[in-house]
């Protein structure tokens, strides 16, 4: 699988320019929900994929949830921490 440069990620910090409501889902009594097939296809989500749930709080209450593929989150973290770690190594 070809890796995308971190700059090409739609999930990079501040990269929410194309944000829109994709669909509405219902949470059942067990807390489960189904992502519609067309959305899974569009996002490249397949069975067994890991998704990170990111929450934003306002006034002590979670007001917004976002799903990010775990591999994308990992690349974002590497993109931010990698240069920092390089700077630290060069300083020692």
Biopython code that builds the backbone (N, CA, C, O; Angstrom):
import numpy as np
from Bio.PDB.StructureBuilder import StructureBuilder

atoms = [
    (1, "UNK", "N", (0.839, -1.169, 0.000)),
    (1, "UNK", "CA", (0.000, 0.000, 0.000)),
    (1, "UNK", "C", (0.890, 1.241, 0.000)),
    (1, "UNK", "O", (1.781, 1.370, 0.840)),
    (2, "UNK", "N", (0.650, 2.143, -0.935)),
    (2, "UNK", "CA", (1.439, 3.371, -1.037)),
    (2, "UNK", "C", (1.054, 4.327, 0.080)),
    (2, "UNK", "O", (-0.131, 4.540, 0.333)),
    (3, "UNK", "N", (2.048, 4.905, 0.752)),
    (3, "UNK", "CA", (1.797, 5.845, 1.848)),
    (3, "UNK", "C", (1.624, 7.242, 1.275)),
    (3, "UNK", "O", (2.330, 7.645, 0.350)),
    (4, "UNK", "N", (0.664, 7.975, 1.846)),
    (4, "UNK", "CA", (0.460, 9.358, 1.458)),
    (4, "UNK", "C", (1.356, 10.243, 2.303)),
    (4, "UNK", "O", (1.540, 9.985, 3.493)),
    (5, "UNK", "N", (1.919, 11.294, 1.698)),
    (5, "UNK", "CA", (2.642, 12.257, 2.533)),
    (5, "UNK", "C", (1.684, 12.869, 3.545)),
    (5, "UNK", "O", (0.501, 13.041, 3.253)),
    (6, "UNK", "N", (2.186, 13.198, 4.736)),
    (6, "UNK", "CA", (1.329, 13.713, 5.803)),
    (6, "UNK", "C", (0.594, 14.971, 5.360)),
    (6, "UNK", "O", (-0.529, 15.211, 5.802)),
    (7, "UNK", "N", (1.202, 15.775, 4.499)),
    (7, "UNK", "CA", (0.562, 16.997, 4.031)),
    (7, "UNK", "C", (-0.691, 16.726, 3.222)),
    (7, "UNK", "O", (-1.524, 17.620, 3.074)),
    (8, "UNK", "N", (-0.856, 15.511, 2.687)),
    (8, "UNK", "CA", (-2.013, 15.175, 1.881)),
    (8, "UNK", "C", (-3.186, 14.651, 2.703)),
    (8, "UNK", "O", (-4.252, 14.384, 2.148)),
    (9, "UNK", "N", (-3.010, 14.499, 4.006)),
    (9, "UNK", "CA", (-4.065, 13.941, 4.840)),
    (9, "UNK", "C", (-5.190, 14.949, 5.044)),
    (9, "UNK", "O", (-4.939, 16.114, 5.354)),
    (10, "UNK", "N", (-6.411, 14.504, 4.872)),
    (10, "UNK", "CA", (-7.543, 15.392, 5.128)),
    (10, "UNK", "C", (-7.766, 15.547, 6.624)),
    (10, "UNK", "O", (-8.541, 16.405, 7.047)),
    (11, "UNK", "N", (-7.101, 14.732, 7.425)),
    (11, "UNK", "CA", (-7.302, 14.740, 8.868)),
    (11, "UNK", "C", (-6.228, 15.525, 9.612)),
    (11, "UNK", "O", (-6.224, 15.535, 10.843)),
    (12, "UNK", "N", (-5.329, 16.172, 8.908)),
    (12, "UNK", "CA", (-4.278, 16.927, 9.594)),
    (12, "UNK", "C", (-4.894, 18.058, 10.399)),
    (12, "UNK", "O", (-5.985, 18.525, 10.072)),
    (13, "UNK", "N", (-4.220, 18.504, 11.438)),
    (13, "UNK", "CA", (-4.763, 19.602, 12.247)),
    (13, "UNK", "C", (-5.098, 20.798, 11.380)),
    (13, "UNK", "O", (-4.283, 21.250, 10.575)),
    (14, "UNK", "N", (-6.302, 21.301, 11.554)),
    (14, "UNK", "CA", (-6.757, 22.439, 10.765)),
    (14, "UNK", "C", (-7.265, 22.047, 9.390)),
    (14, "UNK", "O", (-7.622, 22.920, 8.599)),
    (15, "UNK", "N", (-7.307, 20.748, 9.081)),
    (15, "UNK", "CA", (-7.694, 20.298, 7.748)),
    (15, "UNK", "C", (-9.156, 19.935, 7.630)),
    (15, "UNK", "O", (-9.494, 18.961, 6.957)),
    (16, "UNK", "N", (-10.028, 20.686, 8.262)),
    (16, "UNK", "CA", (-11.438, 20.333, 8.258)),
    (16, "UNK", "C", (-12.241, 21.204, 7.304)),
    (16, "UNK", "O", (-13.441, 21.385, 7.505)),
    (17, "UNK", "N", (-11.606, 21.747, 6.271)),
    (17, "UNK", "CA", (-12.291, 22.633, 5.341)),
    (17, "UNK", "C", (-13.441, 21.974, 4.601)),
    (17, "UNK", "O", (-14.414, 22.648, 4.262)),
    (18, "UNK", "N", (-13.357, 20.672, 4.340)),
    (18, "UNK", "CA", (-14.395, 19.975, 3.596)),
    (18, "UNK", "C", (-15.394, 19.265, 4.492)),
    (18, "UNK", "O", (-16.051, 18.319, 4.057)),
    (19, "UNK", "N", (-15.517, 19.702, 5.724)),
    (19, "UNK", "CA", (-16.375, 19.047, 6.700)),
    (19, "UNK", "C", (-17.845, 19.207, 6.320)),
    (19, "UNK", "O", (-18.295, 20.312, 6.015)),
    (20, "UNK", "N", (-18.593, 18.098, 6.340)),
    (20, "UNK", "CA", (-20.030, 18.148, 6.062)),
    (20, "UNK", "C", (-20.716, 16.954, 6.709)),
    (20, "UNK", "O", (-20.060, 15.978, 7.073)),
    (21, "UNK", "N", (-22.009, 17.031, 6.849)),
    (21, "UNK", "CA", (-22.790, 15.917, 7.392)),
    (21, "UNK", "C", (-22.908, 14.869, 6.289)),
    (21, "UNK", "O", (-23.491, 15.127, 5.236)),
    (22, "UNK", "N", (-22.356, 13.696, 6.535)),
    (22, "UNK", "CA", (-22.386, 12.615, 5.551)),
    (22, "UNK", "C", (-23.649, 11.769, 5.666)),
    (22, "UNK", "O", (-24.210, 11.337, 4.660)),
    (23, "UNK", "N", (-24.086, 11.540, 6.892)),
    (23, "UNK", "CA", (-25.287, 10.728, 7.100)),
    (23, "UNK", "C", (-25.710, 10.854, 8.558)),
    (23, "UNK", "O", (-24.969, 11.375, 9.392)),
    (24, "UNK", "N", (-26.897, 10.375, 8.846)),
    (24, "UNK", "CA", (-27.380, 10.261, 10.216)),
    (24, "UNK", "C", (-27.469, 8.782, 10.553)),
    (24, "UNK", "O", (-27.948, 7.982, 9.750)),
    (25, "UNK", "N", (-27.007, 8.427, 11.740)),
    (25, "UNK", "CA", (-27.074, 7.033, 12.182)),
    (25, "UNK", "C", (-27.817, 6.990, 13.503)),
    (25, "UNK", "O", (-27.887, 7.983, 14.226)),
    (26, "UNK", "N", (-28.369, 5.828, 13.807)),
    (26, "UNK", "CA", (-29.094, 5.620, 15.057)),
    (26, "UNK", "C", (-28.284, 4.689, 15.940)),
    (26, "UNK", "O", (-27.755, 3.680, 15.474)),
    (27, "UNK", "N", (-28.191, 5.029, 17.209)),
    (27, "UNK", "CA", (-27.511, 4.181, 18.183)),
    (27, "UNK", "C", (-28.571, 3.296, 18.836)),
    (27, "UNK", "O", (-29.577, 3.797, 19.338)),
    (28, "UNK", "N", (-28.345, 1.971, 18.830)),
    (28, "UNK", "CA", (-29.336, 1.076, 19.425)),
    (28, "UNK", "C", (-29.143, 0.988, 20.943)),
    (28, "UNK", "O", (-28.257, 1.634, 21.502)),
    (29, "UNK", "N", (-29.972, 0.191, 21.592)),
    (29, "UNK", "CA", (-29.946, 0.065, 23.055)),
    (29, "UNK", "C", (-28.621, -0.478, 23.587)),
    (29, "UNK", "O", (-28.275, -0.252, 24.747)),
    (30, "UNK", "N", (-27.884, -1.193, 22.739)),
    (30, "UNK", "CA", (-26.588, -1.734, 23.154)),
    (30, "UNK", "C", (-25.439, -0.768, 22.846)),
    (30, "UNK", "O", (-24.277, -1.093, 23.091)),
    (31, "UNK", "N", (-25.753, 0.413, 22.315)),
    (31, "UNK", "CA", (-24.730, 1.400, 21.996)),
    (31, "UNK", "C", (-24.087, 1.201, 20.635)),
    (31, "UNK", "O", (-23.071, 1.824, 20.327)),
    (32, "UNK", "N", (-24.674, 0.337, 19.819)),
    (32, "UNK", "CA", (-24.095, 0.061, 18.514)),
    (32, "UNK", "C", (-24.763, 0.904, 17.442)),
    (32, "UNK", "O", (-25.928, 1.283, 17.556)),
    (33, "UNK", "N", (-23.990, 1.188, 16.393)),
    (33, "UNK", "CA", (-24.530, 1.904, 15.248)),
    (33, "UNK", "C", (-23.932, 1.309, 13.985)),
    (33, "UNK", "O", (-22.901, 0.638, 14.031)),
    (34, "UNK", "N", (-24.577, 1.556, 12.873)),
    (34, "UNK", "CA", (-24.116, 1.045, 11.589)),
    (34, "UNK", "C", (-23.755, 2.228, 10.710)),
    (34, "UNK", "O", (-24.561, 3.137, 10.516)),
    (35, "UNK", "N", (-22.528, 2.211, 10.175)),
    (35, "UNK", "CA", (-22.147, 3.221, 9.201)),
    (35, "UNK", "C", (-22.686, 2.766, 7.842)),
    (35, "UNK", "O", (-22.436, 1.633, 7.431)),
    (36, "UNK", "N", (-23.411, 3.622, 7.153)),
    (36, "UNK", "CA", (-23.977, 3.221, 5.854)),
    (36, "UNK", "C", (-22.891, 2.752, 4.883)),
    (36, "UNK", "O", (-21.773, 3.267, 4.885)),
    (37, "UNK", "N", (-23.244, 1.764, 4.052)),
    (37, "UNK", "CA", (-22.291, 1.163, 3.128)),
    (37, "UNK", "C", (-21.653, 2.183, 2.202)),
    (37, "UNK", "O", (-20.444, 2.137, 1.974)),
    (38, "UNK", "N", (-22.446, 3.105, 1.664)),
    (38, "UNK", "CA", (-21.863, 4.077, 0.740)),
    (38, "UNK", "C", (-20.814, 4.951, 1.442)),
    (38, "UNK", "O", (-19.824, 5.339, 0.822)),
    (39, "UNK", "N", (-21.020, 5.260, 2.719)),
    (39, "UNK", "CA", (-20.057, 6.035, 3.484)),
    (39, "UNK", "C", (-18.802, 5.206, 3.774)),
    (39, "UNK", "O", (-17.684, 5.711, 3.672)),
    (40, "UNK", "N", (-18.991, 3.929, 4.134)),
    (40, "UNK", "CA", (-17.840, 3.039, 4.363)),
    (40, "UNK", "C", (-17.013, 2.914, 3.091)),
    (40, "UNK", "O", (-15.784, 2.972, 3.134)),
    (41, "UNK", "N", (-17.686, 2.744, 1.965)),
    (41, "UNK", "CA", (-16.979, 2.638, 0.686)),
    (41, "UNK", "C", (-16.207, 3.919, 0.376)),
    (41, "UNK", "O", (-15.040, 3.872, -0.012)),
    (42, "UNK", "N", (-16.858, 5.042, 0.547)),
    (42, "UNK", "CA", (-16.249, 6.342, 0.267)),
    (42, "UNK", "C", (-15.029, 6.590, 1.157)),
    (42, "UNK", "O", (-14.043, 7.176, 0.708)),
    (43, "UNK", "N", (-15.092, 6.148, 2.415)),
    (43, "UNK", "CA", (-13.994, 6.338, 3.365)),
    (43, "UNK", "C", (-12.980, 5.192, 3.330)),
    (43, "UNK", "O", (-11.953, 5.260, 4.005)),
    (44, "UNK", "N", (-13.254, 4.152, 2.560)),
    (44, "UNK", "CA", (-12.346, 3.014, 2.496)),
    (44, "UNK", "C", (-12.312, 2.214, 3.783)),
    (44, "UNK", "O", (-11.283, 1.637, 4.133)),
    (45, "UNK", "N", (-13.438, 2.175, 4.494)),
    (45, "UNK", "CA", (-13.529, 1.440, 5.757)),
    (45, "UNK", "C", (-14.023, 0.026, 5.459)),
    (45, "UNK", "O", (-15.055, -0.170, 4.818)),
    (46, "UNK", "N", (-13.257, -0.950, 5.944)),
    (46, "UNK", "CA", (-13.612, -2.352, 5.730)),
    (46, "UNK", "C", (-13.724, -3.056, 7.082)),
    (46, "UNK", "O", (-13.233, -2.559, 8.096)),
    (47, "UNK", "N", (-14.369, -4.207, 7.082)),
    (47, "UNK", "CA", (-14.494, -4.993, 8.296)),
    (47, "UNK", "C", (-13.134, -5.235, 8.927)),
    (47, "UNK", "O", (-12.185, -5.603, 8.234)),
    (48, "UNK", "N", (-13.029, -5.032, 10.229)),
    (48, "UNK", "CA", (-11.780, -5.239, 10.941)),
    (48, "UNK", "C", (-10.923, -3.986, 11.072)),
    (48, "UNK", "O", (-9.976, -3.966, 11.857)),
    (49, "UNK", "N", (-11.245, -2.937, 10.310)),
    (49, "UNK", "CA", (-10.496, -1.682, 10.435)),
    (49, "UNK", "C", (-10.707, -1.092, 11.821)),
    (49, "UNK", "O", (-11.771, -1.247, 12.419)),
    (50, "UNK", "N", (-9.685, -0.418, 12.322)),
    (50, "UNK", "CA", (-9.754, 0.258, 13.622)),
    (50, "UNK", "C", (-10.027, 1.734, 13.384)),
    (50, "UNK", "O", (-9.398, 2.362, 12.533)),
    (51, "UNK", "N", (-10.974, 2.284, 14.144)),
    (51, "UNK", "CA", (-11.300, 3.702, 14.073)),
    (51, "UNK", "C", (-11.077, 4.326, 15.439)),
    (51, "UNK", "O", (-11.507, 3.778, 16.453)),
    (52, "UNK", "N", (-10.412, 5.459, 15.469)),
    (52, "UNK", "CA", (-10.230, 6.207, 16.710)),
    (52, "UNK", "C", (-11.420, 7.147, 16.853)),
    (52, "UNK", "O", (-11.807, 7.819, 15.897)),
    (53, "UNK", "N", (-11.994, 7.190, 18.044)),
    (53, "UNK", "CA", (-13.106, 8.101, 18.331)),
    (53, "UNK", "C", (-12.512, 9.303, 19.062)),
    (53, "UNK", "O", (-11.952, 9.167, 20.150)),
    (54, "UNK", "N", (-12.641, 10.465, 18.457)),
    (54, "UNK", "CA", (-12.101, 11.697, 19.015)),
    (54, "UNK", "C", (-13.282, 12.531, 19.508)),
    (54, "UNK", "O", (-14.252, 12.734, 18.777)),
    (55, "UNK", "N", (-13.198, 13.009, 20.742)),
    (55, "UNK", "CA", (-14.279, 13.817, 21.299)),
    (55, "UNK", "C", (-13.804, 15.199, 21.705)),
    (55, "UNK", "O", (-12.681, 15.366, 22.181)),
    (56, "UNK", "N", (-14.661, 16.184, 21.514)),
    (56, "UNK", "CA", (-14.397, 17.543, 21.963)),
    (56, "UNK", "C", (-15.389, 17.875, 23.056)),
    (56, "UNK", "O", (-16.580, 17.584, 22.944)),
    (57, "UNK", "N", (-14.885, 18.490, 24.116)),
    (57, "UNK", "CA", (-15.739, 18.855, 25.244)),
    (57, "UNK", "C", (-15.994, 20.350, 25.273)),
    (57, "UNK", "O", (-15.144, 21.159, 24.902)),
    (58, "UNK", "N", (-17.177, 20.687, 25.718)),
    (58, "UNK", "CA", (-17.540, 22.080, 25.982)),
    (58, "UNK", "C", (-18.384, 22.067, 27.238)),
    (58, "UNK", "O", (-19.393, 21.366, 27.308)),
    (59, "UNK", "N", (-17.974, 22.837, 28.225)),
    (59, "UNK", "CA", (-18.722, 22.904, 29.475)),
    (59, "UNK", "C", (-18.806, 21.573, 30.198)),
    (59, "UNK", "O", (-19.806, 21.291, 30.859)),
    (60, "UNK", "N", (-17.751, 20.732, 30.080)),
    (60, "UNK", "CA", (-17.733, 19.447, 30.766)),
    (60, "UNK", "C", (-18.559, 18.365, 30.089)),
    (60, "UNK", "O", (-18.718, 17.278, 30.645)),
    (61, "UNK", "N", (-19.087, 18.639, 28.901)),
    (61, "UNK", "CA", (-19.917, 17.675, 28.173)),
    (61, "UNK", "C", (-19.320, 17.470, 26.779)),
    (61, "UNK", "O", (-18.922, 18.431, 26.122)),
    (62, "UNK", "N", (-19.262, 16.215, 26.334)),
    (62, "UNK", "CA", (-18.783, 15.940, 24.977)),
    (62, "UNK", "C", (-19.839, 16.458, 24.003)),
    (62, "UNK", "O", (-20.994, 16.034, 24.031)),
    (63, "UNK", "N", (-19.418, 17.376, 23.149)),
    (63, "UNK", "CA", (-20.370, 17.993, 22.227)),
    (63, "UNK", "C", (-20.184, 17.522, 20.788)),
    (63, "UNK", "O", (-21.072, 17.701, 19.955)),
    (64, "UNK", "N", (-19.036, 16.921, 20.495)),
    (64, "UNK", "CA", (-18.761, 16.518, 19.121)),
    (64, "UNK", "C", (-17.896, 15.263, 19.136)),
    (64, "UNK", "O", (-16.961, 15.162, 19.930)),
    (65, "UNK", "N", (-18.201, 14.316, 18.272)),
    (65, "UNK", "CA", (-17.407, 13.105, 18.100)),
    (65, "UNK", "C", (-16.973, 13.022, 16.648)),
    (65, "UNK", "O", (-17.714, 13.400, 15.741)),
    (66, "UNK", "N", (-15.774, 12.526, 16.443)),
    (66, "UNK", "CA", (-15.253, 12.350, 15.096)),
    (66, "UNK", "C", (-14.593, 10.978, 15.028)),
    (66, "UNK", "O", (-14.010, 10.519, 16.010)),
    (67, "UNK", "N", (-14.683, 10.327, 13.882)),
    (67, "UNK", "CA", (-14.021, 9.042, 13.664)),
    (67, "UNK", "C", (-12.846, 9.261, 12.730)),
    (67, "UNK", "O", (-12.983, 9.912, 11.695)),
    (68, "UNK", "N", (-11.689, 8.717, 13.092)),
    (68, "UNK", "CA", (-10.507, 8.788, 12.250)),
    (68, "UNK", "C", (-9.928, 7.385, 12.160)),
    (68, "UNK", "O", (-9.793, 6.698, 13.173)),
    (69, "UNK", "N", (-9.584, 6.958, 10.944)),
    (69, "UNK", "CA", (-8.939, 5.660, 10.807)),
    (69, "UNK", "C", (-7.670, 5.667, 11.655)),
    (69, "UNK", "O", (-6.904, 6.629, 11.631)),
    (70, "UNK", "N", (-7.457, 4.596, 12.395)),
    (70, "UNK", "CA", (-6.309, 4.515, 13.301)),
    (70, "UNK", "C", (-4.999, 4.704, 12.546)),
    (70, "UNK", "O", (-4.072, 5.319, 13.071)),
    (71, "UNK", "N", (-4.907, 4.192, 11.336)),
    (71, "UNK", "CA", (-3.665, 4.344, 10.562)),
    (71, "UNK", "C", (-3.433, 5.809, 10.180)),
    (71, "UNK", "O", (-2.290, 6.265, 10.131)),
    (72, "UNK", "N", (-4.503, 6.539, 9.913)),
    (72, "UNK", "CA", (-4.371, 7.970, 9.610)),
    (72, "UNK", "C", (-3.930, 8.737, 10.854)),
    (72, "UNK", "O", (-3.079, 9.624, 10.775)),
    (73, "UNK", "N", (-4.512, 8.391, 12.004)),
    (73, "UNK", "CA", (-4.134, 9.040, 13.252)),
    (73, "UNK", "C", (-2.659, 8.776, 13.555)),
    (73, "UNK", "O", (-1.939, 9.673, 13.991)),
    (74, "UNK", "N", (-2.223, 7.556, 13.324)),
    (74, "UNK", "CA", (-0.832, 7.190, 13.549)),
    (74, "UNK", "C", (0.096, 8.035, 12.682)),
    (74, "UNK", "O", (1.119, 8.526, 13.158)),
    (75, "UNK", "N", (-0.262, 8.204, 11.410)),
    (75, "UNK", "CA", (0.544, 9.014, 10.503)),
    (75, "UNK", "C", (0.567, 10.474, 10.941)),
    (75, "UNK", "O", (1.597, 11.139, 10.830)),
    (76, "UNK", "N", (-0.570, 10.980, 11.442)),
    (76, "UNK", "CA", (-0.628, 12.358, 11.927)),
    (76, "UNK", "C", (0.322, 12.544, 13.106)),
    (76, "UNK", "O", (1.065, 13.524, 13.170)),
    (77, "UNK", "N", (0.290, 11.598, 14.033)),
    (77, "UNK", "CA", (1.147, 11.681, 15.219)),
    (77, "UNK", "C", (2.614, 11.618, 14.801)),
    (77, "UNK", "O", (3.433, 12.396, 15.290)),
    (78, "UNK", "N", (2.948, 10.697, 13.901)),
    (78, "UNK", "CA", (4.328, 10.596, 13.419)),
    (78, "UNK", "C", (4.749, 11.890, 12.732)),
    (78, "UNK", "O", (5.885, 12.336, 12.894)),
    (79, "UNK", "N", (3.849, 12.493, 11.969)),
    (79, "UNK", "CA", (4.159, 13.729, 11.269)),
    (79, "UNK", "C", (4.439, 14.878, 12.215)),
    (79, "UNK", "O", (5.235, 15.762, 11.898)),
    (80, "UNK", "N", (3.796, 14.879, 13.370)),
    (80, "UNK", "CA", (4.001, 15.941, 14.349)),
    (80, "UNK", "C", (5.202, 15.620, 15.234)),
    (80, "UNK", "O", (6.069, 16.470, 15.437)),
    (81, "UNK", "N", (5.258, 14.398, 15.762)),
    (81, "UNK", "CA", (6.315, 14.035, 16.709)),
    (81, "UNK", "C", (7.649, 13.736, 16.035)),
    (81, "UNK", "O", (8.703, 13.956, 16.632)),
    (82, "UNK", "N", (7.618, 13.244, 14.817)),
    (82, "UNK", "CA", (8.859, 12.905, 14.119)),
    (82, "UNK", "C", (9.833, 14.070, 14.052)),
    (82, "UNK", "O", (10.983, 13.931, 14.468)),
    (83, "UNK", "N", (9.397, 15.219, 13.537)),
    (83, "UNK", "CA", (10.317, 16.373, 13.500)),
    (83, "UNK", "C", (10.755, 16.823, 14.891)),
    (83, "UNK", "O", (11.901, 17.234, 15.076)),
    (84, "UNK", "N", (9.856, 16.751, 15.868)),
    (84, "UNK", "CA", (10.230, 17.136, 17.229)),
    (84, "UNK", "C", (11.312, 16.218, 17.780)),
    (84, "UNK", "O", (12.275, 16.669, 18.400)),
    (85, "UNK", "N", (11.136, 14.926, 17.543)),
    (85, "UNK", "CA", (12.127, 13.959, 18.027)),
    (85, "UNK", "C", (13.458, 14.183, 17.324)),
    (85, "UNK", "O", (14.511, 14.070, 17.952)),
    (86, "UNK", "N", (13.430, 14.499, 16.031)),
    (86, "UNK", "CA", (14.656, 14.776, 15.299)),
    (86, "UNK", "C", (15.388, 15.969, 15.874)),
    (86, "UNK", "O", (16.613, 15.954, 15.991)),
    (87, "UNK", "N", (14.633, 17.018, 16.239)),
    (87, "UNK", "CA", (15.221, 18.202, 16.860)),
    (87, "UNK", "C", (15.877, 17.855, 18.187)),
    (87, "UNK", "O", (16.968, 18.338, 18.490)),
    (88, "UNK", "N", (15.211, 17.015, 18.980)),
    (88, "UNK", "CA", (15.765, 16.632, 20.287)),
    (88, "UNK", "C", (17.044, 15.828, 20.130)),
    (88, "UNK", "O", (17.994, 16.033, 20.886)),
    (89, "UNK", "N", (17.087, 14.926, 19.173)),
    (89, "UNK", "CA", (18.275, 14.092, 18.955)),
    (89, "UNK", "C", (19.449, 14.951, 18.511)),
    (89, "UNK", "O", (20.581, 14.733, 18.944)),
    (90, "UNK", "N", (19.181, 15.933, 17.642)),
    (90, "UNK", "CA", (20.254, 16.806, 17.157)),
    (90, "UNK", "C", (20.831, 17.692, 18.261)),
    (90, "UNK", "O", (22.004, 18.060, 18.214)),
    (91, "UNK", "N", (20.012, 18.031, 19.247)),
    (91, "UNK", "CA", (20.460, 18.904, 20.341)),
    (91, "UNK", "C", (21.326, 18.184, 21.373)),
    (91, "UNK", "O", (22.055, 18.838, 22.119)),
    (92, "UNK", "N", (21.264, 16.861, 21.432)),
    (92, "UNK", "CA", (22.043, 16.130, 22.436)),
    (92, "UNK", "C", (23.420, 15.776, 21.963)),
    (92, "UNK", "O", (24.188, 15.160, 22.703)),
]
sb = StructureBuilder()
sb.init_structure("model")
sb.init_model(0)
sb.init_chain("A")
sb.init_seg("    ")
for serial, (resi, resn, name, xyz) in enumerate(atoms, 1):
    if name == "N":
        sb.init_residue(resn, " ", resi, " ")
    sb.init_atom(name, np.array(xyz, "f"), 0.0, 1.0, " ", f" {name:<3s}", serial, name[0])
structure = sb.get_structure()
